[in-house]
């Protein structure tokens, strides 16, 4: 179980759960053959699937998706983890590509453009995106050096680490990496690596202030008792710790011989150690391909990093 700050409260991620097919009446598949599988009880409303795709959409427990259009031409893998909230979103994918949002992240009126084989976008836990944020892994058209005749603008992935706040109308270009706890101002043009625990804004985005922390609440002080809510009893903390121990034990079990769905279930629902995933990388890559499998390893690493911080928050809330 992983505790996240979602809308100012600590909400538990569901325990390990197998994927299953959702009610097909809530999907509008058009000409797409994308496989859709859910874990637990997500809320899905008006999900439209377009394109000549044989990709996969995996949705975690208690995720809420509304007015989401996925236009995929090729083999696109979309993994939306537990408690993710997306509304009025367009996801455009071409080639063997992937989008992973691990858990607790919220976004409205956004656009993801994931183009060219091997491209991927990974977003960590408890990120908050305002309206009209756009991300793209490719320029969509080639630029070539006349002397070498080789392309000079290849696609590059986008990585957004845990607990990042992005203001409205921000644009993230290919190759963007945003470290944990950062804030990106509205209208920012983001390229390259942005330092964590800092405010960035402008064209291009530059650091304006460092050593900061942000929260979904609007209290006057980080020391306000409701910044981490609700206050947890020691009994609840011990229950949490015991649950974490059980899930970590499951996450340490070998992946060899298990199905792709079981592997993805573990990635979304447990603190799967990246080292364990790496040992059985071939098992996942055989069905998803090496690029998507590598992207899932990155997502698992982001998830593991969030567990330690969440445990500390729960313990401090009980003291």
Buried (B, 14 or more C-beta within 10 A) or exposed (E): BBBBBBEBBBBBBBBBBEBEEBEEEEBEBEEBEBBBBBBBEBEBEBBBBBBEBEBBBBBBBBBBBBBBBBBBBBBBBBBBBBBBBBBBBBBBBBBBBBBBBBBBBBBBBBBBBBBBEBBBBBBBBBBBBBBBBBBBBBBEEEEEEEEEEEEEEBBBBBBBBBBBBBBBBBBBBBBBBBBBBBBBBBBBBBBEEBEBBBBBBEEEBEEEEEEEEBBBBEEEEEEEEEBBBEEBEEEBBEEBEEBBEEBBEBBEEEBEEBEBBBBBBBBBBBBBBBEBBEEBBEBBBEBBBBBBBBBBBBBBBBBBBBBEBBBEBBBEBBE
